[in-house]
Amino acid sequence: MTNTATHISLSDTFGTPTREDWLDIVTKALKGGDFEKRLVSETRDGIKLQPLYAQATAAAPIGATRATAPWTLTQRVDHPHPRSANEQALADLEQGTVSLALVFPDSIAARSHGLAVETVDELDAVLDGVALEMITLRLEPAASGHRNATLAAALAEKRGLAPDKANIDFGLTPLSVAMATGALDKDWQTQTAGTVGFLRKQGFRGPLLTCDVRPVHEAGGTEAQELAAALAMGVAYLRTLSEDGVPLGEATRHLSWTMAIDSDQFTGIGKLRALRQLWARIEDASGLTPAPIAIHAETAWRMMSRRDPAVNMLRTTMATFVAATGGADSLSVLPFTLALGLPNAFARRVARNTQNVLMEESNLWRVADPAAGAGGYEELTEALCQKAWTLFQEIEAAGGMAEHLAAGKFQAAVATARDNQAKAVAHRKVPITGTSEYPNLAETPETVLDVPANVGPTPSENEDVTFPPLPSLRLAAPFEALRDAADAHASKTGKRPAVFLANLGTLAEHNTRATWIKNLLAAGGIEAISTDGFTNSADAGKAFADSGATAACICGTDETYGQLAEPTAQALQGAGATTIALAGRPGDNADAFKAAGISAFYFAGMDVLAALRELHGVLGVED
């Protein structure tokens, strides 16, 4: 039998739709809704993100130094005691880690603990049994960076390791430390050139200097501000080395970059891609042939939470995906309990295996720059480049990064961005799962190691120039403060602060708003006293009196509010309620509701932090 099947091309059959065709369908679906408001969003830099992009057919992949190899899996070593730190390091190396990041008490990335080492023998003890020639060693940037670099060099000499065989990122970055501490030695360039000169003379390959912009991210800076700072630091370090006689071509090879990556997939990938393009522009302008730069990424401290910390596993997994697909050369994943204290072996294992799984099972490293050619990513990358370049030029016009910091201008710009983001968090436009959204008052505490904290990135006594530092702040901290205050109140009084829910009508009528209110209250550590639902105000008043609560919130539909909200509020007031709220916007009934005793209205888009703080005051919770 002859096969007479005909092959039909679907594209030929249906044709190729245009953007105008798509917009016509979308306009009909929106039924008069505003396209910009409904479907177009903005990044914190004001870059518009469209719902649909055409393929960028002319785009080419942006090269990374690890184009044909996996990224370097890095694990923090931050236990204060050398022997325990050594046990951590060996366990990590046995389970797939190929790079160790040494965190010192004054490292800008130290969170609660750091290696208490002062001598080369103590550093040797931390790395006992570690074959330095087989791993990459990263010195986390610190106020004691010059000393730490000297110790690492001395350790290589003690071990008989040839400097050109040592893979050490020395982490020197006086400007990053200055951002975090608010102090900078007036002779920082001379000191930096001296340490770099010593390491170069010894024969170390480096990188020797890193442009670490994690302080900008932790202070609430935007992606463009991070990128501008990264460029300004890199240029400042190039000038420092060049003035000391180091050829530009060699000087640029001594640089690396360190970036914080959070769970925002689009801006994270765009940020990493933009950094490579921007620095290539710097090299080209300097008469150099652009070459791939070394980028170390760390999952962002700013996104970590102390409440429901298991959610941090999801955040860091997403950040790992972003860093890997964005082209980071090495990556450190923060353990999910780090905000609570020194992580135990389980938390360190989860951090390590987050990378192992995505590297070895998901094979994320096998595609170089997977975002290349995707219209959305290409346009975002280009827009970030333009925004960052403009900010970089402003920094340069002010005299460079050091002068910009000394004048407080950079800090002021970051503060504006931080305030805008804080407002979005307070209004829950930026939700924090497990903290501001879906909190669990009955969560089981996670275990961390019982080791006293010993950190603090402080300036040395020789610092001459001081200015406001960039604060290191987590997004969840304001809500966590409310939870802490409520827990302290419960511990002191034996009873958690509570609000009576005067649910009106059937379960179907009040459940949506009652559930929403319950979650809102829990974000402030406040318990919701639930009820089955009332069809008359007298029963609501009696139940409230029996509950022992002092505050109430009426929950129901707009229809039941029209019938029962006012008499219920009056009944609650008669039963002793000092504060009465209503779930939802009051609409045209605002005056009538307020006259009946309703003093607060809780609705989506409100300032939740302000409302909860006010409610704490009513309930006698000391914040």
Residue pairs with C-beta under 8 A, 6 or more apart in sequence:
19 52
19 54
22 52
23 35
26 35
26 39
27 35
30 38
39 50
39 51
40 48
40 49
40 50
40 51
41 48
41 49
42 48
42 49
43 49
43 222
43 223
43 266
43 267
43 380
44 222
44 223
44 267
44 417
44 420
44 421
45 222
45 223
45 224
45 383
45 384
45 387
46 387
47 380
47 383
47 384
47 387
49 266
49 376
49 380
50 376
50 379
53 374
53 375
53 376
53 378
53 379
54 375
55 373
55 374
55 375
56 373
56 374
56 375
56 378
56 379
57 373
59 372
59 373
59 378
60 372
61 368
61 369
61 372
62 273
62 276
62 277
62 327
62 369
62 372
62 381
63 276
63 292
63 368
63 369
64 276
64 292
64 295
64 327
64 328
64 329
64 368
64 369
65 292
65 293
65 294
65 329
66 72
66 327
66 329
66 365
67 292
67 368
68 368
69 365
70 359
70 365
71 323
71 324
71 328
71 329
71 330
71 331
71 355
71 359
71 365
72 98
72 99
72 136
72 329
72 330
72 331
73 96
73 97
73 98
73 99
73 330
73 331
73 352
73 355
73 356
73 359
74 97
74 98
74 99
74 100
74 101
74 136
74 138
74 296
74 330
74 331
74 332
75 88
75 89
75 92
75 97
75 99
75 100
75 101
75 332
75 348
75 351
75 352
76 101
76 103
76 140
76 332
76 334
76 335
77 85
77 88
77 89
77 92
77 100
77 101
77 102
77 103
77 115
77 126
78 85
78 103
78 110
78 111
78 113
78 114
78 115
78 342
79 85
79 88
79 113
79 115
79 342
79 449
79 451
80 105
80 113
80 114
80 115
80 116
80 451
80 452
80 454
81 116
81 451
82 115
82 116
82 117
82 122
82 125
82 126
83 125
85 115
85 126
86 125
86 126
86 127
86 128
86 129
88 348
89 100
89 126
89 127
89 130
90 129
90 130
91 345
91 348
92 100
92 348
92 352
93 100
93 130
93 135
95 349
95 352
95 353
95 356
96 352
96 353
96 355
96 356
97 352
98 135
98 136
99 135
99 136
99 137
99 138
99 330
100 127
100 130
100 135
100 136
100 137
100 138
101 138
101 139
101 140
101 332
102 115
102 126
102 137
102 138
102 139
102 140
102 148
103 109
103 110
103 113
103 114
103 115
103 140
104 110
104 114
104 115
104 117
104 139
104 140
104 142
104 144
104 148
105 113
105 114
105 115
105 116
105 454
105 455
105 456
106 114
106 142
106 143
106 144
106 455
106 456
106 457
106 458
107 114
107 140
107 141
107 142
107 455
107 457
108 140
108 141
108 142
108 176
108 177
108 179
108 180
108 181
108 212
108 214
108 215
108 457
109 140
109 141
109 214
109 298
109 301
110 140
110 142
110 455
110 456
110 457
111 301
111 338
111 339
111 455
112 338
112 341
112 342
112 453
112 455
113 341
113 342
113 451
113 453
113 454
113 455
114 454
114 455
115 126
116 122
116 454
117 123
117 126
117 151
119 151
120 151
120 154
120 155
120 158
123 151
123 152
123 155
124 155
124 158
124 159
127 137
127 155
132 155
132 156
132 159
132 161
132 166
132 167
133 161
133 165
133 166
133 167
135 167
136 167
136 168
136 169
136 330
137 152
137 166
137 167
137 168
137 169
138 168
138 169
138 171
138 296
138 330
139 145
139 148
139 149
139 152
139 168
139 169
139 170
139 171
140 171
141 171
141 172
141 173
141 176
141 177
141 210
141 212
141 258
142 148
142 171
142 177
142 457
143 177
143 181
143 457
143 458
143 459
143 460
144 460
145 170
145 171
145 172
145 173
145 174
145 177
146 172
146 191
146 195
148 170
148 171
149 170
149 171
149 172
149 195
149 199
149 208
150 195
150 198
152 168
152 170
153 163
153 198
153 199
153 202
153 204
156 162
156 163
156 166
156 168
156 204
162 203
163 199
163 202
163 203
163 204
163 205
164 203
164 204
164 205
166 204
166 205
167 205
168 204
168 206
169 206
169 207
169 210
169 256
169 294
169 296
170 199
170 204
170 206
170 207
170 208
170 209
171 210
171 212
172 192
172 195
172 196
172 208
172 209
172 210
173 209
173 210
173 211
173 212
173 233
173 258
174 184
174 185
174 188
174 191
174 192
175 184
175 188
175 211
175 233
175 236
175 237
175 401
175 402
175 405
176 210
176 211
176 212
176 213
176 214
176 215
176 233
176 258
177 457
177 459
178 184
178 188
178 402
178 405
179 215
179 216
179 219
179 229
179 405
179 469
179 470
180 215
180 457
180 469
180 470
180 472
181 457
181 458
181 459
181 463
181 469
182 459
182 466
182 467
182 468
182 469
183 459
183 463
183 465
183 466
183 467
183 469
184 402
184 405
184 406
184 463
184 464
184 465
184 466
184 467
185 191
185 460
185 462
185 463
185 464
185 465
186 464
186 465
187 464
188 402
189 240
189 243
192 209
192 237
192 240
193 240
193 241
193 243
193 244
195 208
196 208
196 209
196 241
196 244
196 246
196 254
197 244
199 206
199 208
200 208
200 246
200 254
206 253
206 254
206 256
207 253
207 254
207 255
207 256
207 294
208 254
208 255
209 237
209 241
209 254
209 255
209 256
210 255
210 256
210 257
210 258
210 296
211 229
211 230
211 233
211 234
211 237
211 255
211 256
211 257
211 258
212 233
212 257
212 258
213 221
213 226
213 227
213 229
213 230
213 233
213 257
213 258
213 259
213 260
214 258
214 259
214 260
214 298
214 301
215 470
215 472
216 225
216 226
216 229
216 414
216 470
217 226
217 259
217 260
217 262
217 300
217 302
218 260
218 300
218 301
218 302
218 470
218 471
218 472
218 473
219 411
219 414
219 415
219 418
219 470
219 471
219 472
219 473
220 302
220 414
220 415
220 417
220 418
220 419
220 421
220 422
220 473
221 229
221 413
221 414
221 417
221 418
221 470
222 417
223 267
223 270
223 271
223 274
223 384
223 388
224 384
224 387
224 388
224 391
225 388
225 391
225 410
225 413
225 414
225 417
226 259
226 260
226 271
227 271
227 274
227 275
227 278
227 384
227 385
227 387
227 388
227 391
227 392
228 388
228 389
228 391
228 392
228 394
228 395
229 395
229 401
229 410
230 257
230 259
230 275
230 278
230 279
231 278
231 279
231 282
231 388
231 389
231 392
232 392
232 395
232 396
232 400
232 401
232 404
233 401
234 255
234 257
234 279
234 282
235 282
235 396
235 400
236 400
236 401
236 402
237 251
237 255
238 248
238 251
238 252
238 255
238 286
239 400
241 251
241 254
242 248
242 251
246 254
248 286
248 287
248 288
249 288
252 283
252 286
252 288
252 291
253 291
255 293
255 294
256 293
256 294
256 295
256 296
257 275
257 279
257 293
257 294
257 295
257 296
258 295
258 296
258 297
258 298
259 271
259 272
259 275
259 295
259 296
259 297
259 298
259 328
260 297
260 298
260 299
260 300
260 301
260 302
261 268
261 271
261 272
261 297
261 298
261 299
261 300
261 319
261 322
261 323
261 326
261 328
262 268
262 299
262 300
262 302
262 303
262 315
262 319
262 322
263 300
263 303
263 314
263 315
263 318
263 319
263 322
264 322
265 318
265 321
265 322
266 376
266 377
266 380
267 380
267 384
268 319
268 322
268 323
268 326
269 322
269 325
269 326
269 371
269 377
270 326
270 371
270 377
270 380
270 381
270 384
271 326
271 384
272 295
272 297
272 322
272 323
272 326
272 327
272 328
273 326
273 327
273 369
273 371
273 377
273 381
274 381
274 384
274 385
274 388
275 293
275 295
276 292
276 293
276 295
276 327
277 381
277 385
278 385
278 388
278 389
278 392
279 290
279 293
280 290
281 290
281 385
281 389
283 289
283 290
283 291
284 290
294 329
294 330
295 327
295 328
295 329
295 330
296 328
296 329
296 330
296 331
296 332
297 323
297 326
297 328
297 330
297 331
297 332
298 331
298 332
298 333
298 334
299 315
299 316
299 319
299 320
299 323
299 331
299 332
299 333
299 334
300 319
300 334
301 334
301 338
301 472
301 474
302 473
302 474
302 475
303 312
303 315
303 319
303 474
303 475
304 312
304 315
304 334
304 336
304 338
304 339
304 474
304 476
305 311
305 312
305 339
305 432
305 434
305 435
305 474
305 476
305 480
306 339
306 340
306 476
306 480
307 434
307 435
307 439
307 443
307 476
307 479
307 480
307 483
308 433
308 434
308 435
308 439
308 440
308 443
309 336
309 337
309 339
309 340
309 434
309 446
310 336
310 434
310 446
311 433
311 434
312 334
312 336
312 337
312 339
313 336
313 350
313 354
314 433
316 333
316 334
316 336
316 351
316 354
317 354
317 358
319 333
320 331
320 333
320 354
320 355
320 358
321 358
321 364
323 331
324 331
324 358
324 359
324 364
324 365
325 364
325 367
325 370
325 371
326 371
327 368
327 369
331 355
333 351
333 352
333 354
333 355
334 351
335 343
335 347
335 348
335 350
335 351
336 343
336 347
336 350
336 351
336 446
337 343
337 344
337 347
337 446
337 447
337 448
338 347
339 474
340 446
340 448
341 448
341 449
341 451
341 453
342 448
342 449
342 451
343 351
343 448
343 449
344 447
344 448
344 449
347 446
347 448
358 364
359 365
371 377
371 378
371 381
372 378
391 413
395 401
395 404
395 410
398 404
398 407
398 409
401 410
402 465
404 410
405 411
405 467
406 465
406 467
407 467
408 467
408 468
411 467
411 468
411 469
411 470
414 470
418 473
421 430
421 475
422 478
423 607
424 430
425 432
425 436
425 475
425 478
425 609
426 478
426 607
426 608
426 609
426 610
427 605
427 606
427 607
427 608
428 436
428 437
428 604
428 605
428 608
429 605
430 475
431 437
432 475
432 476
432 479
434 440
435 476
435 479
435 480
435 483
435 523
436 476
436 479
436 523
436 608
437 519
437 523
438 519
439 479
439 483
439 519
439 522
439 523
440 522
441 496
441 522
441 525
441 527
459 466
474 480
478 609
479 523
479 524
479 609
481 623
482 523
482 524
482 525
482 609
482 612
482 613
482 616
482 623
483 523
483 524
483 525
484 525
485 525
485 616
485 621
485 622
485 623
486 496
486 497
486 524
486 525
486 526
486 616
486 621
487 525
488 622
489 496
489 497
489 525
489 619
489 620
489 621
489 622
490 496
490 497
490 525
496 525
496 526
496 527
497 525
497 526
497 527
497 616
497 619
497 620
497 621
498 526
498 527
498 528
498 529
498 547
498 549
498 551
498 619
499 517
499 521
499 526
499 527
499 528
499 529
499 549
499 551
499 552
499 553
499 581
499 615
499 619
500 529
500 531
500 543
500 544
500 547
500 549
500 551
500 552
500 553
500 572
500 577
501 514
501 517
501 518
501 528
501 529
501 530
501 531
501 552
501 553
501 555
502 531
502 534
502 540
502 543
502 544
502 552
502 553
502 554
502 555
502 568
502 572
503 510
503 514
503 530
503 531
503 532
503 533
503 534
503 555
503 556
504 510
504 533
504 534
504 535
504 540
504 554
504 555
504 556
504 557
504 560
504 561
504 564
504 565
504 568
505 533
505 534
505 535
505 556
505 557
505 560
505 564
506 533
507 532
507 533
509 533
509 556
509 557
509 559
509 560
510 533
510 555
510 556
510 557
510 560
513 555
513 556
513 557
513 583
513 584
514 528
514 530
514 555
514 583
516 583
516 604
517 528
517 553
517 555
517 583
517 602
518 528
518 530
520 602
520 608
520 611
520 612
521 527
521 528
521 553
521 612
521 615
522 528
523 608
523 612
524 612
524 613
524 615
524 616
525 621
526 612
526 615
526 616
526 619
528 553
529 547
529 549
531 540
531 543
534 540
534 543
534 564
534 568
535 564
536 564
537 564
537 567
537 568
537 570
537 571
538 571
540 568
540 571
540 572
541 568
541 571
541 572
541 574
541 575
542 575
544 552
544 571
544 572
544 575
544 576
544 577
545 575
545 576
549 577
550 576
550 577
550 578
550 579
550 618
550 619
551 577
551 578
551 579
551 580
551 581
551 615
551 618
551 619
552 572
552 577
552 579
552 580
552 581
553 580
553 581
553 582
553 583
553 602
554 561
554 565
554 568
554 569
554 572
554 580
554 581
554 582
554 583
554 598
555 583
556 564
556 565
556 583
558 584
558 587
561 582
561 584
561 589
562 589
565 582
565 589
565 593
565 596
565 598
566 592
566 593
566 596
567 596
569 580
569 582
569 593
569 596
569 597
569 598
570 596
570 597
572 580
572 597
573 580
573 597
577 597
578 618
579 599
579 600
579 615
579 618
580 597
580 598
580 599
580 600
581 598
581 599
581 600
581 601
581 602
582 593
582 598
582 600
582 601
582 602
583 602
583 603
584 601
584 602
584 603
585 601
585 603
586 593
586 594
586 598
586 601
590 601
593 601
600 611
600 614
600 615
602 611
613 623
616 623
617 623
